[in-house]
């Protein structure tokens, strides 16, 4: 299964690098939106073939419309770049408590028509 990981970063580049390291070697492709105030720190992001886009167009730190604009922009970039089985929208400071192999699928009957949903346990 191919996963698109859409990450919003408003504070620390280290949080992004932790995600990049965590999904390296798995079938995840990363699209990043940095808060406009972090634009000059793009060079601190780890280089990986799995990072398909780094953008910095909106003020996501304000938690107003900039955050929604950034999510919609990343969704557009991911959907035009490739097709994915799952798209995950996360804040870079979120991080799984367990490894990727501990994912949980909810059965169809629990979700009222949605085939399955991949769940992770996160800490913030």
N, C-alpha and C positions, 0 to 999 in steps of 0.2 A: 504494500500500500504506500502511496506517495502522500506525504504530508507537507503542507505549506505552513510555516511558522511565521506569523506576523507579529513582530515585536515593537512595542512603543517604548522609547527610552526618554525619560525626562530629567534624569539626575546623574547616573553613573555609568560610564562606558564599561566598567568592570562587570556590571550585571549582564551586559550583552555578551561579553567574552566568555562568561561562565556558561551561558546558553549555547554558544557556538561550540565550545569544548564538549558540552554534555551530549549534543546530538551528532557530533562527528562520527561518521561511520554508519549512521542510521539513515533511513530514507526520508530525511527532513530537508526542506529547502527553505532558506530564511530570507525574509524581507524585513528590513529595519527602517523605522522612522525615528530619527533623532529630533528632540526638541530643537527649535531654531537656535536656542542659546548654546547648543552643543555642536553646532555646525563645524566649527574649527577643530573639533576633536575627532573627526572621522578617521584620521590616520592612526588612532589608537585602537581601532577595531581589529580584531584578529583576522588575518586573511584566510579564507576558506573557500573551496569550490562550492560549498553549500550555501554561501551567502550570495544571493542572486540580485540583491538591490539594497542600497543604502540611500535614504532620502532624508531631507531636512527642509521641509517647506512650511510647516505649521507649528504654532506654539502649543504643544501638547501639555506642557506643565500647568497651564492655566486651568485645565480640566473643564473648559467650556467647549465651544464648537470646534476648536482646534483639534481636540482629541478625536472627535467624530470625523472631521475632515481627513485626518491622518489615517484612520481605520479604513475609510472608504477609498482613499488613494491607494493604500497597500492592497486592499481587495482587488481593485482594478488592475494593479500591476501584476499580482499573482495570477489572476484569471486570464490575462492576455498573454502572459509568459508561458503558461503550461496548464495542464489539467491535473487536479489533485483529488485524491479520495477524501481527504480531510483538510480543513483549514482551521488553524488554531490562532486565536487573537489573544495576546497576552501582554501584560506589562513586563518589561525586562526584569523588574525586581522580583517577580513571581519565580518560583523555582520548584520543581517536583521534589517531593519527599522521598520517593522511591524511584528506582530505575525505570527505563522505558519498557522493560519486559514485564512490569507489574501493572500494565494498563488493564482497565476493566471495561467490558462491553455490556451495556444494558440490553436486555432482550427486547424485541419488537413490541411485545404485548405491554410493556411498561411505559412506552413512549407515545402511544396513541397515533401510530402511523409512521413514525420515524424508524427507519430500518435498524440503525444502531448508533450509539453515541459513544465515543471514546472518552473515558474519564481519567483524569489524573488527580493526584492529591498534591496540592500546592501549599506552600507557606508564603506569607508576605512579610 
